[in-house]
Amino acid sequence: KKPATRLADRNTFEIEIIYEAKAKGERDQSVFAEAVLRDIRNFEQRLRKLPGWITLCGQVDERARFLCEPGESLGNYVWPRRLDAFLGSAGYFRLNFDGLARERFPVPATLTYLAEGAALPHDPWKFLPQHYSGPQSTSKLLRSVFTFTAPSLDASNFGEEYSAFAQKELYPFLVASVLNSTLEVDPDSWDDPLNMNMYFRGDE
């Protein structure tokens, strides 16, 4: 008999977001372009700051909380925070892969790190299409996945909370973001349009 504490036995609620580089100029030829990656990071930071998101993710078992905060996103590896509090005598330091650093890693180095198995269970194909062939290749598509794991086997209350959050806060935010990603250059606006299109699907 499986122990009741197994995370694999618990209900999960998943959101998958697909990004597509618009490829209309030098700034957005692939999802590895800095302008595209910054747009994605800015969006995901706003997503993770939704009040309902913070509340629900805070209820998740600590062993599974990384799936919703910071979530499974390439940006977490492109912008890892250096933890100077763990600086060793040899000058080595630890990294927190939460996507909150000010400076970014070079994308080829990030993809090599993932490809070498240093970030298991994540590898490049968690985020990129199956035809992606290595750090020197490119892609117009990228995905991020965010998962909320019920805090216990009885997921009824958590499921109701998630459903209410999805209907009242999450999906309106995602729909507005998707529509915003379709906007083109507006000569009367100071704001630059996003460098990628967005799509999403998820559990209700």
URMOUR-V235188 format. One record per helix or strand of 2 or more residues. SS is the DSSP state (2 for helix, 1 for strand). FROM is the first residue (numbers start at 1). LEN is the number of residues. Records with the same first field share a line. If there is no record, write none. Layout:
SS->FROM-LEN, FROM-LEN
This chain:
2->7-3, 26-3, 34-15, 51-9, 65-3, 74-5, 84-3, 107-9, 124-4, 156-26
1->12-10, 81-3, 94-3, 141-9, 196-7
